[in-house]
């Protein structure tokens, strides 16, 4: 018994050695890790044949998806990186850089949409996975491009105004508009108008959320008229980015708060809520999932009613917002206290993917096209589908490590 205090002290010291070492650098490997891990969710959603990875990726860790996480973390990184520059150089010196980033994203969105428009003209090449969208609930299919018969100029105008493109890539259009907003966001921060900024952001979100819908499941208020707003209406999704930028700008202050006693208590609340929402999401009655992988504490009609009211993705229901917030805080806390073992186990895979997220996101569009033109998906095998998901993830990792075509592919 007399050795217990020493043993406890040794165990505590070992656990403290697991922690992420904060060195004050702008790049945060925990965020890179999370962005890389999100590709596991994205691949299982965009290569949407059931595989064993769907037990993680199909809203099984809570009612969250890759899109929300990407937008929030993009905001945090933008706030941290450009916030540091603005403090040193001033906002006026960074405005052109922010607009240049938006222009780069626009060129990438245009390139992908235009290339798929051209590829669909190749006889025998199946581009349906990228040129149409099938609603998983209703089964109704929607074209994502004007008919080729409309002519070159007609299609070009649609692409120029971001009104056509693969649905798997359309979130980049949202990024374009969000980055056009960043000078105004940083102006508000620099002029101590953060409360007004956040109130305005929430008003836009609430207006969109309570706007009556004439057709359920489709965004009613599309400010830009661009295609991405059917799935990611700007008034709703700006909320994630704006708050992410503010958190990133005040990153050190936020981390300091979570190191305090009230902050640690809040982390505990987030962990508990995250676990409860995991249990809730396990009740999702997805017909593709085996019975042993689902729970039935909540009946399907009740779950569906709650999901439709509070967790819809396109309108960012309040339940989905809460789930994303508490899960991100919980995962970030886990990566902080157990960084060393997690880094040794999975950091080699997810950190490179997260650091080159635009490259991976760009490449995965053409991998979808490649797989769609094989007979692999027709085998309808969970093991084949799992091999596809893992194989594409590892292929992207290998391409990043080898810097494959980095001279030509956006990164």
Sine and cosine of phi, psi and omega as CSV:
sin_phi,cos_phi,sin_psi,cos_psi,sin_omega,cos_omega
0.00,0.00,-0.53,0.85,-0.06,-1.00
-0.92,0.39,-0.28,0.96,0.00,-1.00
-1.00,0.00,-0.09,1.00,-0.09,-1.00
-0.86,0.50,-0.72,0.69,0.01,-1.00
-0.87,0.50,-0.64,0.76,0.01,-1.00
-0.91,0.42,-0.65,0.76,0.03,-1.00
-0.90,0.44,-0.67,0.74,0.01,-1.00
-0.90,0.43,-0.64,0.77,0.02,-1.00
-0.90,0.44,-0.64,0.76,0.02,-1.00
-0.90,0.43,-0.69,0.72,0.01,-1.00
-0.89,0.45,-0.65,0.76,0.01,-1.00
-0.91,0.42,-0.64,0.77,0.02,-1.00
-0.91,0.42,-0.64,0.77,0.03,-1.00
-0.90,0.45,-0.66,0.75,0.01,-1.00
-0.92,0.40,-0.60,0.80,0.01,-1.00
-0.92,0.40,-0.46,0.89,0.04,-1.00
-0.96,0.28,-0.20,0.98,0.07,-1.00
-0.98,0.19,-0.30,0.95,-0.18,-0.98
-0.92,0.40,0.43,-0.90,0.14,-0.99
-0.94,0.33,0.75,-0.66,0.00,-1.00
-1.00,0.01,0.93,-0.37,-0.01,-1.00
-0.99,0.14,0.89,-0.45,-0.05,-1.00
-0.94,-0.35,0.11,0.99,0.02,-1.00
0.98,0.18,0.15,0.99,0.00,-1.00
-0.96,0.27,0.45,-0.89,0.04,-1.00
-0.92,0.38,-0.66,0.75,0.02,-1.00
-0.97,0.25,0.77,-0.63,0.01,-1.00
-0.91,-0.42,0.93,-0.37,-0.05,-1.00
-0.90,0.43,-0.40,0.92,0.07,-1.00
-0.91,0.41,-0.63,0.78,0.04,-1.00
-0.94,0.35,-0.66,0.75,0.08,-1.00
-0.85,0.53,-0.68,0.73,0.01,-1.00
-0.88,0.48,-0.72,0.69,-0.02,-1.00
-0.90,0.44,-0.67,0.74,0.01,-1.00
-0.90,0.43,-0.59,0.81,0.06,-1.00
-0.93,0.37,-0.67,0.74,0.01,-1.00
-0.89,0.45,-0.55,0.83,-0.02,-1.00
-0.87,0.49,-0.45,0.89,0.03,-1.00
-0.90,0.43,-0.44,0.90,0.10,-1.00
-0.89,0.45,-0.66,0.75,0.05,-1.00
-0.92,0.39,-0.67,0.74,-0.05,-1.00
-0.91,0.41,-0.69,0.72,-0.02,-1.00
-0.90,0.44,-0.62,0.78,0.00,-1.00
-0.96,0.29,-0.36,0.93,0.04,-1.00
-1.00,0.09,-0.64,0.77,-0.06,-1.00
-1.00,0.06,-0.52,0.86,0.25,-0.97
-0.99,-0.11,0.99,0.17,-0.35,-0.94
-1.00,0.03,0.34,0.94,0.17,-0.99
-0.98,0.18,0.63,-0.78,-0.13,-0.99
-0.89,0.45,0.77,-0.64,0.15,-0.99
-0.70,-0.72,0.10,-0.99,0.00,-1.00
-0.91,0.42,-0.42,0.91,0.05,-1.00
-0.93,0.36,-0.31,0.95,0.06,-1.00
-0.90,0.43,-0.36,0.93,0.06,-1.00
-0.92,0.40,-0.25,0.97,0.11,-0.99
-0.95,-0.30,-0.68,0.73,-0.20,-0.98
-0.99,0.15,-0.42,0.91,-0.09,-1.00
-1.00,-0.02,0.91,0.42,0.04,-1.00
0.78,0.63,0.73,0.69,0.02,-1.00
-0.98,-0.20,-0.27,0.96,0.06,-1.00
-0.99,-0.12,0.32,0.95,-0.13,-0.99
0.84,-0.54,0.15,-0.99,-0.01,-1.00
-1.00,0.08,0.96,0.26,0.00,-1.00
-0.67,-0.74,0.34,-0.94,0.06,-1.00
-0.67,-0.74,0.10,-0.99,-0.01,-1.00
-0.89,0.45,-0.54,0.84,-0.11,-0.99
-0.88,0.48,-0.76,0.65,-0.02,-1.00
-0.87,0.49,-0.69,0.73,-0.04,-1.00
-0.90,0.44,-0.69,0.73,0.03,-1.00
-0.86,0.51,-0.71,0.71,-0.06,-1.00
-0.92,0.39,-0.70,0.71,0.00,-1.00
-0.88,0.47,-0.76,0.65,-0.05,-1.00
-0.93,0.37,-0.55,0.84,0.09,-1.00
-0.88,0.48,-0.65,0.76,0.06,-1.00
-0.90,0.43,-0.70,0.71,0.00,-1.00
-0.88,0.48,-0.72,0.69,0.00,-1.00
-0.90,0.43,-0.67,0.75,0.03,-1.00
-0.88,0.47,-0.70,0.72,0.01,-1.00
-0.89,0.45,-0.63,0.78,-0.02,-1.00
-0.95,0.30,-0.74,0.67,-0.09,-1.00
-0.94,0.34,-0.81,0.59,-0.05,-1.00
-0.97,0.24,-0.45,0.89,0.08,-1.00
-0.88,0.48,-0.66,0.75,0.03,-1.00
-0.90,0.43,-0.66,0.75,0.02,-1.00
-0.92,0.40,-0.66,0.75,-0.04,-1.00
-0.91,0.42,-0.62,0.78,0.04,-1.00
-0.88,0.48,-0.58,0.82,-0.04,-1.00
-1.00,0.08,-0.68,0.73,-0.18,-0.98
-0.95,-0.30,-0.27,0.96,-0.07,-1.00
1.00,-0.04,0.43,-0.90,-0.06,-1.00
-0.90,0.43,-0.67,0.74,-0.06,-1.00
-0.86,0.50,-0.54,0.84,0.00,-1.00
-0.96,0.28,-0.31,0.95,-0.07,-1.00
-0.97,-0.24,-0.18,0.98,-0.07,-1.00
-0.86,0.51,-0.72,0.70,-0.01,-1.00
-0.89,0.46,-0.58,0.81,0.04,-1.00
-0.91,0.42,-0.63,0.78,0.01,-1.00
-0.92,0.39,-0.69,0.73,0.05,-1.00
-0.92,0.39,-0.57,0.82,0.04,-1.00
-0.89,0.45,-0.60,0.80,0.05,-1.00
-0.90,0.43,-0.67,0.74,0.04,-1.00
-0.89,0.46,-0.65,0.76,0.00,-1.00
-0.90,0.43,-0.65,0.76,0.04,-1.00
-0.88,0.47,-0.70,0.71,0.02,-1.00
-0.90,0.44,-0.62,0.78,0.03,-1.00
-0.89,0.46,-0.69,0.72,0.00,-1.00
-0.88,0.47,-0.62,0.79,0.03,-1.00
-0.91,0.41,-0.71,0.71,0.02,-1.00
-0.87,0.49,-0.68,0.73,0.02,-1.00
-0.90,0.44,-0.71,0.71,-0.03,-1.00
-0.86,0.51,-0.72,0.69,-0.01,-1.00
-0.91,0.42,-0.75,0.66,-0.03,-1.00
-0.89,0.46,-0.67,0.74,-0.02,-1.00
-0.93,0.36,-0.64,0.77,-0.02,-1.00
-0.91,0.42,-0.62,0.78,0.02,-1.00
-0.94,0.34,-0.59,0.81,0.06,-1.00
-0.87,0.49,-0.63,0.78,0.02,-1.00
-0.96,0.27,-0.64,0.77,-0.04,-1.00
-0.91,0.42,-0.49,0.87,-0.01,-1.00
-0.94,0.34,-0.21,0.98,0.03,-1.00
-0.99,0.15,-0.21,0.98,-0.01,-1.00
-0.97,0.24,0.85,-0.52,-0.03,-1.00
-0.90,0.45,0.75,-0.67,0.05,-1.00
1.00,0.02,-0.15,0.99,0.02,-1.00
-1.00,-0.02,0.83,-0.55,-0.02,-1.00
-1.00,0.05,0.95,-0.32,0.02,-1.00
-0.93,-0.36,0.21,0.98,-0.12,-0.99
-0.86,0.50,-0.57,0.82,0.01,-1.00
-0.86,0.50,-0.45,0.89,-0.06,-1.00
-0.96,-0.27,-0.32,0.95,-0.08,-1.00
-0.96,-0.29,0.06,1.00,0.07,-1.00
-0.56,-0.83,0.32,-0.95,0.04,-1.00
-0.75,-0.66,0.78,-0.63,0.04,-1.00
-0.95,-0.31,0.85,-0.52,0.02,-1.00
-0.90,0.44,0.86,-0.51,-0.05,-1.00
-0.92,0.39,-0.33,0.95,-0.02,-1.00
-1.00,0.03,-0.78,0.62,-0.08,-1.00
-1.00,-0.01,-0.36,0.93,-0.05,-1.00
0.99,0.17,0.02,1.00,-0.01,-1.00
-0.97,0.23,0.66,-0.75,-0.03,-1.00
-0.97,-0.25,0.65,-0.76,-0.02,-1.00
-0.83,-0.55,0.74,-0.67,0.08,-1.00
-0.96,0.29,0.61,-0.79,-0.01,-1.00
-0.97,-0.24,-0.10,0.99,0.04,-1.00
-0.76,-0.65,0.46,-0.89,0.17,-0.99
-0.90,0.43,0.38,-0.92,0.06,-1.00
-0.85,0.53,0.61,-0.79,0.01,-1.00
-0.86,0.51,-0.47,0.88,-0.02,-1.00
-0.91,0.41,-0.30,0.95,0.02,-1.00
-0.92,0.39,-0.30,0.96,0.06,-1.00
0.98,-0.22,0.25,-0.97,-0.09,-1.00
-0.90,0.44,-0.76,0.65,-0.08,-1.00
-0.91,0.41,-0.61,0.79,0.00,-1.00
-0.89,0.46,-0.73,0.69,0.02,-1.00
-0.92,0.39,-0.62,0.78,-0.02,-1.00
-0.88,0.47,-0.66,0.75,0.01,-1.00
-0.90,0.44,-0.64,0.76,0.05,-1.00
-0.87,0.49,-0.69,0.72,-0.03,-1.00
-0.93,0.36,-0.65,0.76,0.00,-1.00
-0.87,0.50,-0.58,0.81,-0.02,-1.00
-0.99,-0.11,0.31,0.95,0.07,-1.00
0.85,0.53,0.55,0.84,-0.01,-1.00
-0.98,-0.18,0.06,1.00,0.03,-1.00
-0.54,-0.84,0.55,-0.83,0.03,-1.00
0.41,-0.91,0.23,-0.97,0.01,-1.00
-0.89,0.46,0.69,-0.72,0.00,-1.00
-0.91,0.41,-0.40,0.92,0.02,-1.00
-0.94,0.34,-0.22,0.97,-0.06,-1.00
-0.87,-0.50,-0.03,1.00,-0.18,-0.98
-0.93,0.36,-0.30,0.95,0.03,-1.00
-0.89,0.45,-0.37,0.93,0.05,-1.00
-0.90,0.44,-0.53,0.85,0.10,-0.99
-0.88,0.48,-0.62,0.78,0.08,-1.00
-0.89,0.46,-0.67,0.74,0.04,-1.00
-0.84,0.55,-0.67,0.74,-0.02,-1.00
-0.83,0.56,-0.77,0.63,-0.05,-1.00
-0.93,0.37,-0.64,0.77,0.01,-1.00
-0.88,0.47,-0.63,0.77,0.01,-1.00
-0.95,0.31,-0.46,0.89,0.13,-0.99
-0.91,0.41,-0.41,0.91,0.01,-1.00
-0.99,0.10,-0.28,0.96,-0.17,-0.99
-0.87,0.49,-0.62,0.79,0.05,-1.00
-0.84,0.53,-0.65,0.76,0.03,-1.00
-0.92,0.40,-0.62,0.78,0.03,-1.00
-0.89,0.45,-0.74,0.67,-0.01,-1.00
-0.93,0.37,-0.56,0.83,0.08,-1.00
-0.86,0.52,-0.70,0.71,0.01,-1.00
-0.89,0.46,-0.64,0.76,0.01,-1.00
-0.91,0.40,-0.73,0.69,-0.05,-1.00
-0.91,0.41,-0.45,0.89,-0.02,-1.00
-0.98,-0.21,0.39,0.92,0.09,-1.00
0.84,0.54,0.61,0.79,0.01,-1.00
-0.95,-0.32,0.40,0.92,-0.08,-1.00
-0.84,0.54,-0.71,0.71,0.03,-1.00
-0.83,0.56,-0.68,0.74,0.02,-1.00
-0.91,0.41,-0.63,0.78,0.03,-1.00
-0.87,0.49,-0.74,0.68,-0.04,-1.00
-0.93,0.36,-0.62,0.78,0.05,-1.00
-0.89,0.46,-0.70,0.71,0.02,-1.00
-0.88,0.47,-0.65,0.76,0.03,-1.00
-0.88,0.47,-0.69,0.72,0.01,-1.00
-0.93,0.37,-0.59,0.81,0.03,-1.00
-0.89,0.45,-0.66,0.75,0.06,-1.00
-0.88,0.47,-0.69,0.73,0.02,-1.00
-0.88,0.47,-0.75,0.66,-0.07,-1.00
-0.92,0.40,-0.61,0.79,0.06,-1.00
-0.86,0.51,-0.72,0.70,0.00,-1.00
-0.91,0.42,-0.65,0.76,-0.09,-1.00
-0.92,0.39,-0.63,0.78,-0.07,-1.00
-1.00,-0.08,0.00,1.00,0.04,-1.00
-0.90,0.43,0.82,-0.58,0.00,-1.00
-0.86,0.51,0.62,-0.79,-0.02,-1.00
-0.96,-0.29,0.75,-0.66,0.10,-1.00
-1.00,0.04,-0.36,0.93,0.03,-1.00
-0.66,-0.75,0.96,-0.27,-0.09,-1.00
-0.89,0.45,0.71,-0.70,0.07,-1.00
0.98,-0.19,-0.09,1.00,0.01,-1.00
-0.81,-0.59,0.76,-0.65,0.01,-1.00
-0.85,0.53,0.74,-0.67,-0.07,-1.00
-1.00,-0.01,-0.48,0.88,-0.09,-1.00
-0.92,-0.40,0.99,-0.16,-0.05,-1.00
-0.92,-0.40,0.99,-0.13,-0.13,-0.99
-0.89,0.46,-0.65,0.76,-0.10,-0.99
-1.00,0.01,-0.33,0.95,-0.10,-1.00
0.97,0.26,0.03,1.00,-0.02,-1.00
-0.97,0.22,0.35,-0.94,-0.06,-1.00
-0.89,0.45,-0.59,0.81,-0.09,-1.00
-0.87,0.49,-0.39,0.92,-0.07,-1.00
-0.96,0.28,-0.22,0.97,0.13,-0.99
-0.91,0.43,-0.59,0.80,-0.01,-1.00
-0.98,-0.22,-0.49,0.87,-0.07,-1.00
-0.74,-0.67,0.94,0.33,-0.02,-1.00
-0.85,0.53,0.75,-0.66,-0.13,-0.99
-0.85,0.52,-0.66,0.75,-0.05,-1.00
-0.87,0.50,-0.52,0.85,0.01,-1.00
-1.00,0.09,-0.76,0.65,-0.19,-0.98
-0.98,0.21,-0.28,0.96,0.10,-0.99
-0.88,0.47,-0.44,0.90,-0.03,-1.00
-0.83,0.55,-0.71,0.70,-0.02,-1.00
-0.90,0.43,-0.71,0.70,-0.07,-1.00
-0.93,0.36,-0.72,0.70,-0.02,-1.00
-0.86,0.51,-0.74,0.68,0.00,-1.00
-0.92,0.40,-0.58,0.82,0.05,-1.00
-0.89,0.45,-0.68,0.73,0.02,-1.00
-0.88,0.48,-0.69,0.72,0.00,-1.00
-0.89,0.46,-0.70,0.72,0.03,-1.00
-0.89,0.46,-0.69,0.73,0.01,-1.00
-0.89,0.45,-0.64,0.76,0.00,-1.00
-0.89,0.45,-0.67,0.74,0.00,-1.00
-0.98,-0.19,0.59,0.81,-0.12,-0.99
-0.82,0.57,-0.74,0.67,-0.04,-1.00
-0.90,0.44,-0.64,0.77,0.03,-1.00
-0.91,0.41,-0.64,0.77,0.01,-1.00
-0.91,0.41,-0.71,0.70,0.03,-1.00
-0.89,0.46,-0.60,0.80,0.05,-1.00
-0.89,0.45,-0.64,0.77,0.02,-1.00
-0.90,0.44,-0.69,0.72,-0.03,-1.00
-0.95,0.33,-0.20,0.98,0.10,-1.00
-1.00,0.07,-0.25,0.97,0.01,-1.00
-0.99,0.17,0.17,-0.99,0.00,-1.00
-0.88,0.47,-0.74,0.67,0.06,-1.00
-0.87,0.49,-0.61,0.80,0.01,-1.00
-0.91,0.41,-0.66,0.75,0.02,-1.00
-0.91,0.41,-0.60,0.80,0.06,-1.00
-0.90,0.43,-0.63,0.78,0.03,-1.00
-0.91,0.42,-0.62,0.79,0.07,-1.00
-0.87,0.50,-0.67,0.74,0.02,-1.00
-0.87,0.49,-0.68,0.73,0.04,-1.00
-0.88,0.47,-0.67,0.74,0.00,-1.00
-0.89,0.45,-0.65,0.76,0.01,-1.00
-0.89,0.45,-0.72,0.70,0.00,-1.00
-0.88,0.47,-0.73,0.69,0.01,-1.00
-0.90,0.44,-0.61,0.79,0.03,-1.00
-0.88,0.48,-0.70,0.71,0.00,-1.00
-0.91,0.41,-0.64,0.77,0.03,-1.00
-0.90,0.43,-0.62,0.79,0.01,-1.00
-0.96,0.29,-0.46,0.89,0.14,-0.99
-0.89,0.45,-0.72,0.69,0.04,-1.00
-0.87,0.50,-0.67,0.74,0.03,-1.00
-0.87,0.49,-0.74,0.68,-0.06,-1.00
-0.91,0.40,-0.44,0.90,0.02,-1.00
-0.93,0.36,-0.20,0.98,0.05,-1.00
-1.00,0.03,0.00,1.00,-0.01,-1.00
-0.89,0.46,0.88,-0.48,-0.09,-1.00
-0.99,0.16,0.87,0.49,0.02,-1.00
-0.97,0.26,0.84,-0.54,-0.09,-1.00
-0.92,0.40,-0.38,0.93,-0.03,-1.00
-0.97,0.26,-0.35,0.94,-0.09,-1.00
-0.99,0.13,0.60,-0.80,0.09,-1.00
-0.92,0.40,0.44,-0.90,-0.06,-1.00
-0.86,0.52,-0.59,0.81,-0.06,-1.00
-0.94,0.34,-0.22,0.98,-0.04,-1.00
-0.99,-0.13,0.08,1.00,-0.02,-1.00
-0.81,-0.58,0.34,-0.94,0.09,-1.00
-0.94,-0.35,0.27,-0.96,-0.02,-1.00
-0.70,-0.72,0.53,0.85,0.07,-1.00
-0.92,0.39,-0.50,0.87,-0.01,-1.00
-0.90,-0.43,0.78,-0.62,-0.03,-1.00
-0.92,0.40,0.51,-0.86,0.00,-1.00
-0.80,0.60,-0.68,0.73,0.01,-1.00
-0.89,0.46,-0.64,0.77,0.00,-1.00
-0.93,0.36,-0.69,0.72,0.02,-1.00
-0.86,0.51,-0.71,0.70,-0.03,-1.00
-0.89,0.45,-0.64,0.77,0.01,-1.00
-0.90,0.44,-0.70,0.72,0.03,-1.00
-0.91,0.41,-0.66,0.75,-0.01,-1.00
-0.88,0.48,-0.74,0.68,-0.03,-1.00
-0.91,0.42,-0.52,0.85,-0.06,-1.00
-1.00,0.07,-0.60,0.80,-0.18,-0.98
-0.85,-0.53,-0.18,0.98,-0.17,-0.99
-0.78,-0.62,0.21,0.98,0.00,-1.00
-0.88,0.47,0.61,-0.79,-0.10,-1.00
-0.97,0.24,-0.77,0.64,-0.15,-0.99
-0.89,0.45,-0.56,0.83,-0.01,-1.00
-0.99,-0.10,0.03,1.00,-0.01,-1.00
0.77,0.64,0.91,0.41,0.03,-1.00
-0.81,0.59,0.46,-0.89,-0.06,-1.00
-0.87,0.50,-0.55,0.84,0.05,-1.00
-0.91,0.43,-0.64,0.77,0.04,-1.00
-0.92,0.38,-0.64,0.77,0.06,-1.00
-0.86,0.51,-0.75,0.66,0.00,-1.00
-0.87,0.49,-0.70,0.71,-0.03,-1.00
-0.87,0.49,-0.70,0.72,0.02,-1.00
-0.90,0.45,-0.66,0.75,-0.02,-1.00
-0.89,0.45,-0.80,0.59,-0.10,-1.00
-0.93,0.36,-0.55,0.83,-0.01,-1.00
-0.94,0.33,-0.66,0.75,0.03,-1.00
-0.89,0.45,-0.69,0.73,0.04,-1.00
-0.88,0.47,-0.68,0.73,-0.03,-1.00
-0.91,0.41,-0.71,0.70,-0.01,-1.00
-0.92,0.40,-0.65,0.76,0.02,-1.00
-0.89,0.46,-0.65,0.76,0.04,-1.00
-0.91,0.42,-0.67,0.75,0.03,-1.00
-0.88,0.47,-0.70,0.71,0.01,-1.00
-0.91,0.42,-0.48,0.88,0.02,-1.00
-0.95,0.32,-0.73,0.69,-0.11,-0.99
-1.00,0.08,-0.34,0.94,-0.05,-1.00
-0.79,-0.62,0.59,0.81,-0.12,-0.99
-0.89,0.45,-0.72,0.69,-0.13,-0.99
-0.86,0.51,-0.79,0.62,0.02,-1.00
-0.92,0.39,-0.59,0.81,0.03,-1.00
-0.92,0.40,-0.67,0.74,0.01,-1.00
-0.89,0.46,-0.68,0.73,0.01,-1.00
-0.91,0.43,-0.58,0.82,-0.10,-1.00
-0.99,0.15,-0.73,0.68,-0.14,-0.99
-0.79,-0.61,-0.10,0.99,-0.03,-1.00
-0.88,0.47,-0.55,0.83,0.00,-1.00
-0.86,0.51,-0.50,0.86,-0.03,-1.00
-1.00,0.00,-0.80,0.60,-0.20,-0.98
-0.99,0.16,-0.52,0.86,-0.02,-1.00
-0.91,0.41,-0.74,0.67,0.06,-1.00
-0.86,0.51,-0.64,0.77,0.03,-1.00
-0.89,0.45,-0.67,0.74,-0.01,-1.00
-0.93,0.37,-0.57,0.82,-0.01,-1.00
-0.96,0.28,-0.37,0.93,0.03,-1.00
-0.85,-0.52,0.75,0.66,-0.12,-0.99
-0.90,0.44,-0.61,0.79,0.01,-1.00
-0.91,0.42,-0.67,0.75,0.04,-1.00
-0.85,0.52,-0.77,0.64,-0.03,-1.00
-0.90,0.44,-0.66,0.75,-0.01,-1.00
-0.89,0.45,-0.64,0.77,0.04,-1.00
-0.91,0.42,-0.75,0.66,-0.08,-1.00
-0.90,0.44,-0.59,0.81,-0.12,-0.99
-0.91,0.42,-0.39,0.92,0.06,-1.00
-0.89,0.46,-0.69,0.72,-0.05,-1.00
-0.98,0.19,-0.39,0.92,0.13,-0.99
-0.94,0.34,-0.61,0.79,0.09,-1.00
-0.86,0.51,-0.72,0.70,0.01,-1.00
-0.88,0.48,-0.67,0.74,0.00,-1.00
-0.88,0.47,-0.76,0.65,-0.03,-1.00
-0.91,0.42,-0.62,0.79,-0.01,-1.00
-0.89,0.45,-0.34,0.94,-0.02,-1.00
-0.98,-0.22,0.38,0.92,0.16,-0.99
-0.88,-0.47,0.09,-1.00,0.03,-1.00
-1.00,-0.08,0.12,0.99,-0.10,-0.99
-0.89,0.45,-0.71,0.71,-0.04,-1.00
-0.92,0.38,-0.45,0.89,-0.01,-1.00
-0.95,0.32,-0.27,0.96,0.05,-1.00
-0.93,0.37,-0.39,0.92,0.05,-1.00
0.80,0.60,0.69,0.73,-0.01,-1.00
-0.93,-0.36,0.79,-0.61,0.01,-1.00
-0.89,0.46,-0.54,0.84,0.00,-1.00
-0.95,0.30,-0.63,0.77,0.07,-1.00
-0.91,0.42,-0.69,0.72,0.01,-1.00
-0.89,0.46,-0.63,0.77,0.04,-1.00
-0.90,0.44,-0.66,0.75,0.04,-1.00
-0.90,0.45,-0.60,0.80,0.05,-1.00
-0.89,0.45,-0.75,0.66,-0.02,-1.00
-0.87,0.49,-0.75,0.66,0.00,-1.00
-0.92,0.40,-0.65,0.76,-0.01,-1.00
-0.89,0.45,-0.69,0.72,0.03,-1.00
-0.91,0.41,-0.62,0.78,0.03,-1.00
-0.89,0.45,-0.72,0.69,0.00,-1.00
-0.94,0.34,-0.58,0.82,0.06,-1.00
-0.89,0.46,-0.69,0.72,0.04,-1.00
-0.89,0.45,-0.64,0.77,0.05,-1.00
-0.87,0.49,-0.71,0.70,-0.01,-1.00
-0.89,0.45,-0.67,0.75,0.00,-1.00
-0.90,0.44,-0.63,0.78,0.05,-1.00
-0.91,0.42,-0.72,0.69,-0.04,-1.00
-0.89,0.45,-0.59,0.81,0.01,-1.00
-1.00,0.04,-0.03,1.00,-0.04,-1.00
0.80,0.60,0.72,0.70,-0.09,-1.00
-0.92,0.40,0.88,-0.48,0.01,-1.00
0.83,0.56,0.52,0.85,0.02,-1.00
-0.88,0.47,-0.41,0.91,0.01,-1.00
-0.93,0.38,-0.44,0.90,-0.11,-0.99
-0.92,-0.39,-0.49,0.87,-0.07,-1.00
-1.00,-0.04,0.74,-0.67,0.00,-1.00
-0.84,0.54,0.68,-0.73,0.04,-1.00
-0.43,-0.90,0.00,0.00,0.00,0.00
